[in-house]
């Protein structure tokens, strides 16, 4: 009985191609909206989360806004670690914008190779705290910081643009007219990674121009950077000790700044990461709700066209009942037809979503992929829509009186 009902339902759908397509259009749009919006939201929020997590979830960032007590110098920061139980490493951190160019005879780079670059002044522990990956060379050490040495670790993009090659350790780069020896080059960030996509935004030509130099050297390079440390990063001994580390750090800073809690702010990276996960869940839920409305509208369209179909096929229903078809058989046929239209629309919507996401990825230079979880939700929701909105027309068809149905001439 089921196979026969299924065959008749498919025959009806195929026999009215244009009407069937227009009927499932609402489902197609709804499924595409659901998958594309949720996939893009997840891609965007995941990229932000990756950027946050790249700094380490066991990291605390401190910004000092007032120094009524004794301000910190670079040398004072080690005292925080030596007086703590839950803090592992510490590094000053500040940045400014400069113009970078090459000082040598342009063996590789063009004569006008310059780049607006963000220079970070840090301590020797910063690479470990923030998880920077050195592709070649090394990060600067305590001696470099203490001696105000003009050394730099640069990003792969900056090396390629200014030096003409990422194999430039030992060469000299000029930052705001000051010569710095390149002692390390960072690993190239994968252009398809979520964090790279986030930074790139809508530009496929995004370049990550960064240079890291000793904090003491940055003080001499830029007038905007004070010898007093106004921001620094600290790592906890472990992720599990973050609460204790934050509490301990707060007590140390309160002691330093005469119990003035407004003199500083502490940002807990693990809390930021958790907040981003909450934002992602909320955004995905809201966008799913918006797309679900489109699917409900598509379901109403299915119900309307099924009611029209029941009316048009009144004599067919009468004949089937006259030769012995029961109410269950009639109802099953129309239910299968409604669900078939809904699921076929869902399949087209999934295919369309894949193409749309591919096009958006190419245009934006970002990488967006379909979440299989959202795909399965779309299939289940489409099935439910077909059942829910096909139930009334199917029940109406099943209740028709066979004698009156055979008399129908409309």
LOTIZA-391499 format. One line per field, with one value per residue (C-alpha): residue in three letters; x, y, z. Coordinates in steps of 0.25 Angstrom, whole numbers, plus 5000, padded with zeros to 4 digits. Each point is the difference from the previous one (the first is absolute). Last residue first. Layout:
BEGIN
r = (ALA	...)
xx = (X	...)
yy = (Y	...)
zz = (Z	...)
end
This chain:
BEGIN
r = (UNK	UNK	UNK	UNK	UNK	UNK	UNK	UNK	UNK	UNK	UNK	UNK	UNK	UNK	UNK	UNK	UNK	UNK	UNK	UNK	UNK	UNK	UNK	UNK	UNK	UNK	UNK	UNK	UNK	UNK	UNK	UNK	UNK	UNK	UNK	UNK	UNK	UNK	UNK	UNK	UNK	UNK	UNK	UNK	UNK	UNK	UNK	UNK	UNK	UNK	UNK	UNK	UNK	UNK	UNK	UNK	UNK	UNK	UNK	UNK	UNK	UNK	UNK	UNK	UNK	UNK	UNK	UNK	UNK	UNK	UNK	UNK	UNK	UNK	UNK	UNK	UNK	UNK	UNK	UNK	UNK	UNK	UNK	UNK	UNK	UNK	UNK	UNK	UNK	UNK	UNK	UNK	UNK	UNK	UNK	UNK	UNK	UNK	UNK	UNK	UNK	UNK	UNK	UNK	UNK	UNK	UNK	UNK	UNK	UNK	UNK	UNK	UNK	UNK	UNK	UNK	UNK	UNK	UNK	UNK	UNK	UNK	UNK	UNK	UNK	UNK	UNK	UNK	UNK	UNK	UNK	UNK	UNK	UNK	UNK	UNK	UNK	UNK	UNK	UNK	UNK	UNK	UNK	UNK	UNK	UNK	UNK	UNK	UNK	UNK	UNK	UNK	UNK	UNK	UNK	UNK	UNK	UNK	UNK	UNK	UNK	UNK	UNK	UNK	UNK	UNK	UNK	UNK	UNK	UNK	UNK	UNK	UNK	UNK	UNK	UNK	UNK	UNK	UNK	UNK	UNK	UNK	UNK	UNK	UNK	UNK	UNK	UNK	UNK	UNK	UNK	UNK	UNK	UNK	UNK	UNK	UNK	UNK	UNK	UNK	UNK	UNK	UNK	UNK	UNK	UNK	UNK	UNK	UNK	UNK	UNK	UNK	UNK	UNK	UNK	UNK	UNK	UNK	UNK	UNK	UNK	UNK	UNK	UNK	UNK	UNK	UNK	UNK	UNK	UNK	UNK	UNK	UNK	UNK	UNK	UNK	UNK	UNK	UNK	UNK	UNK	UNK	UNK	UNK	UNK	UNK	UNK	UNK	UNK	UNK	UNK	UNK	UNK	UNK	UNK	UNK	UNK	UNK	UNK	UNK	UNK	UNK	UNK	UNK	UNK	UNK	UNK	UNK	UNK	UNK	UNK	UNK	UNK	UNK	UNK	UNK	UNK	UNK	UNK	UNK	UNK	UNK	UNK	UNK	UNK	UNK	UNK	UNK	UNK	UNK	UNK	UNK	UNK	UNK	UNK	UNK	UNK	UNK	UNK	UNK	UNK	UNK	UNK	UNK	UNK	UNK	UNK	UNK	UNK	UNK	UNK	UNK	UNK	UNK	UNK	UNK	UNK	UNK	UNK	UNK	UNK	UNK	UNK	UNK	UNK	UNK	UNK	UNK	UNK	UNK	UNK	UNK	UNK	UNK	UNK	UNK	UNK	UNK	UNK	UNK	UNK	UNK	UNK	UNK	UNK	UNK	UNK	UNK	UNK	UNK	UNK	UNK	UNK	UNK	UNK	UNK	UNK	UNK	UNK	UNK	UNK	UNK	UNK	UNK	UNK	UNK	UNK	UNK	UNK	UNK	UNK	UNK	UNK	UNK	UNK	UNK	UNK	UNK	UNK	UNK	UNK	UNK	UNK	UNK	UNK	UNK	UNK	UNK	UNK	UNK	UNK	UNK	UNK	UNK	UNK	UNK	UNK	UNK	UNK	UNK	UNK	UNK	UNK	UNK	UNK	UNK	UNK	UNK	UNK	UNK)
xx = (4937	4992	4998	4990	5010	5005	4986	4999	5013	4998	5013	5006	5014	5001	4998	5009	5011	4997	5001	5013	5008	5004	5005	5006	5007	5005	5005	5008	5006	5004	5007	5007	5004	5005	5008	5006	5003	5007	5008	5006	5002	5013	5005	5014	5003	5005	4988	4996	5005	4994	4986	5000	5003	4989	4990	5003	4999	4987	4994	5003	4994	4988	4998	5000	4990	4990	5001	4997	4988	4994	5002	4994	4987	4999	5002	4989	4991	5002	5000	4986	4994	5006	4995	4986	4999	5001	4990	4996	4990	5011	5009	4990	4995	5014	5003	4986	5005	5014	4998	4995	5011	5010	4995	5001	5014	5004	4995	5007	5013	5000	4997	5013	5008	4995	5005	5013	5002	4997	5010	5011	4997	5001	5012	5007	4996	5005	5013	5002	4997	5010	5011	4998	5001	5013	5006	4997	5007	5012	5000	4999	5012	5008	4998	5001	5006	4997	5009	4999	4985	5003	5008	5005	5013	5004	5011	4992	4988	5009	5005	4986	4994	5011	4997	4985	5003	5010	4990	4989	5009	5006	4993	5005	5014	5012	4994	5005	5002	4998	5004	4995	5004	5014	5007	5011	4989	4996	4995	5014	5003	5013	5007	4989	4998	5015	4997	4987	5009	4996	4988	4996	4987	4994	4990	4996	4985	4999	4987	4993	4986	5005	5015	5001	4988	5005	5013	4994	4991	5012	5000	5012	5008	5009	5014	5009	5007	5014	5011	5013	4998	5010	4993	5004	4992	4993	4986	5003	5012	5002	5014	5004	5004	4988	4994	4995	4986	5003	4999	5005	4988	4989	5004	5005	4988	4991	5008	4999	5012	5009	5009	5013	5005	5005	4995	5011	4990	4990	5011	5006	4986	4999	4995	4991	5008	5004	4990	4986	4997	4986	4994	4992	4997	5007	5011	5003	4998	5011	5011	4993	4991	5000	4990	5002	4988	5005	4996	5008	5012	5006	5002	5013	4994	5005	5009	5014	4994	5014	4998	4993	4986	4987	4990	4991	4995	4988	5001	4999	5001	5003	5008	5002	4997	5002	4994	4990	4993	5010	5004	5011	5010	4991	4996	5014	5003	4992	5009	5011	4990	4996	4988	4994	5001	4986	4990	5003	4987	4995	5008	4996	5002	4998	4999	5003	4996	4991	5012	5002	4996	4987	4995	5003	4994	4987	4999	5002	4989	4991	5001	4999	4988	4993	5003	4995	4988	4996	5003	4993	4987	4999	5002	4990	4989	5002	4999	4988	4993	5003	4994	4986	5006	5008	4988	4991	5011	5002	4985	5002	5012	4993	4988	5009	5008	4987	4995	5013	5000	4986	5003	5013	4992	4989)
yy = (5083	4987	4994	4989	4989	5008	5001	4985	4998	5009	5008	4997	4996	5012	5009	4992	5002	5015	5001	4992	5006	5012	4992	4988	5009	5010	4989	4994	5014	5001	4987	5003	5014	4995	4990	5011	5009	4988	4998	5014	5006	5006	5015	5003	5015	5007	5008	4997	4986	4996	5007	4992	4987	5003	5003	4987	4991	5008	4997	4985	5000	5008	4990	4988	5008	5003	4985	4997	5010	4995	4985	5003	5006	4988	4990	5006	5000	4985	4996	5007	4992	4987	5003	5003	4987	4997	4989	5003	5011	5007	5001	5005	5010	5005	5001	5008	5010	5002	5015	5003	4992	5007	5013	4996	4995	5014	5007	4990	5001	5015	5000	4992	5010	5010	4991	4998	5015	5002	4989	5009	5011	4990	4994	5014	5002	4987	5001	5014	4995	4988	5009	5010	4990	4994	5014	5002	4987	5005	5013	4993	4992	5012	5007	5015	5007	5015	5011	5012	4999	4989	5011	4992	5008	4997	4989	4993	5000	4995	4988	4997	5000	4991	4990	5000	4998	4989	4993	5001	4995	4988	4990	5005	4998	5008	5013	5009	5015	5011	5014	5014	5014	4998	5013	5002	5007	4997	5011	5006	4987	4993	5003	4994	4989	4995	4998	4992	4991	4999	4992	5004	4998	5002	4989	5003	4999	4999	4992	5012	4998	4997	4996	5000	4990	4992	4999	4995	4990	4994	5000	5010	4991	5009	5000	4996	5012	5005	5001	5008	5012	5011	5013	5013	5013	5008	4998	4985	4996	4985	4994	4986	4989	4992	5003	4987	5004	5007	5013	5008	5010	4992	4986	5003	5008	4989	4990	5008	5007	4997	5012	5004	5014	4996	5008	4993	4994	4996	4993	4994	4994	4993	5004	4989	4991	4997	4993	4996	5006	4997	5010	4994	5012	4997	4993	5011	5010	4995	5009	5012	5008	5012	4997	5007	5001	5003	5009	4994	5005	4993	5012	4994	4986	4989	4989	5006	5013	5006	4999	5009	4994	5008	5000	5012	5000	4998	4998	4988	4997	4987	4998	4985	4990	4985	4990	5006	4991	5001	5015	5009	4996	5002	5014	5004	4996	5012	5010	5000	5005	5011	5000	5013	5003	5003	5010	4993	5001	4993	4987	4989	4986	4988	4986	4988	4985	4999	5003	5012	4991	4997	5015	4999	4986	5006	5011	4990	4991	5012	5003	4986	4996	5012	4997	4986	5004	5010	4991	4988	5006	5010	4988	4992	5011	5004	4985	4998	5012	4996	4986	5004	5008	4987	4991	5010	5000	4985	4995	4986	4998	5003	4991	4989	5001	4998	4989	4992	5003	4995	4987	4998	5003	4990)
zz = (4954	4997	5013	5000	5003	5012	5005	5000	5006	5012	5002	5014	4994	4992	5012	5008	4990	4998	5016	5002	4989	5008	5012	4992	4990	5010	5009	4988	4997	5015	5000	4987	5004	5014	4992	4992	5012	5007	4987	5001	4987	4997	4999	4997	4998	4987	5000	4986	4999	5014	4996	4988	5007	5010	4990	4992	5013	5004	4986	5002	5014	4994	4989	5010	5009	4989	4997	5014	5001	4987	5004	5014	4993	4990	5011	5008	4988	4998	5014	5002	4988	5005	5015	4995	4993	4985	4996	4985	5004	5009	4988	4991	5010	5002	4985	4999	5011	4993	4998	5014	5007	4991	5004	5015	4997	4994	5012	5010	4992	5000	5015	5002	4992	5009	5012	4993	4999	5015	5003	4993	5010	5012	4995	4999	5015	5004	4992	5007	5014	4998	4994	5011	5011	4993	5000	5015	5003	4992	5007	5013	4997	4995	5014	4999	5012	5001	5007	5009	5002	5011	5008	5012	5001	4986	5003	5010	4991	4989	5008	5005	4986	4995	5011	4997	4985	5003	5009	4989	4989	5008	4991	4987	5006	5006	4996	4989	5002	4990	5001	4999	5004	5003	5003	4990	4992	4986	4991	4998	4992	4996	5014	5008	4989	5003	5015	4996	4992	4985	4993	4986	4993	4986	4998	4986	4995	4985	5000	5006	5006	5014	5000	5015	5002	4988	5006	5013	4993	4993	4985	4999	5009	5008	4996	5011	5006	4996	5010	5002	4991	5003	5002	4994	5004	4989	5005	5000	4991	4997	5001	4996	5009	4998	4986	4995	5000	4986	4993	5012	5001	4995	5003	5013	5004	4996	5008	5013	5006	5012	5002	5006	5005	5013	5012	5009	5010	4989	4991	5013	5004	4986	4987	4992	4991	4986	4990	5000	5014	5006	5009	5011	5008	5013	4993	4990	5011	5009	4995	5003	4990	4991	4989	4986	4991	4986	4989	4988	4991	4988	4990	4994	4998	5009	4997	4999	5005	5003	5015	5010	4998	5004	5011	5004	5014	5008	5015	5010	5015	5008	5012	5003	5011	5002	5010	5010	5010	5012	4999	5006	4990	4988	5004	5003	4986	4995	5007	4990	4989	5009	5008	5006	5015	5006	4994	4987	4991	4988	5001	4990	5004	4991	5007	4992	5002	4988	4991	4991	4988	5008	4998	4985	4999	5007	4990	4989	5006	5001	4985	4995	5010	4995	4985	5002	5008	4989	4988	5006	5005	4988	4990	5007	5001	4985	4996	5009	4994	4986	5002	4995	4988	4997	5001	4992	4989	5000	5000	4996	5008	5013	4996	4996	5013	5008	4991	5002	5015	5002	4992	5009	5013	4996)
end
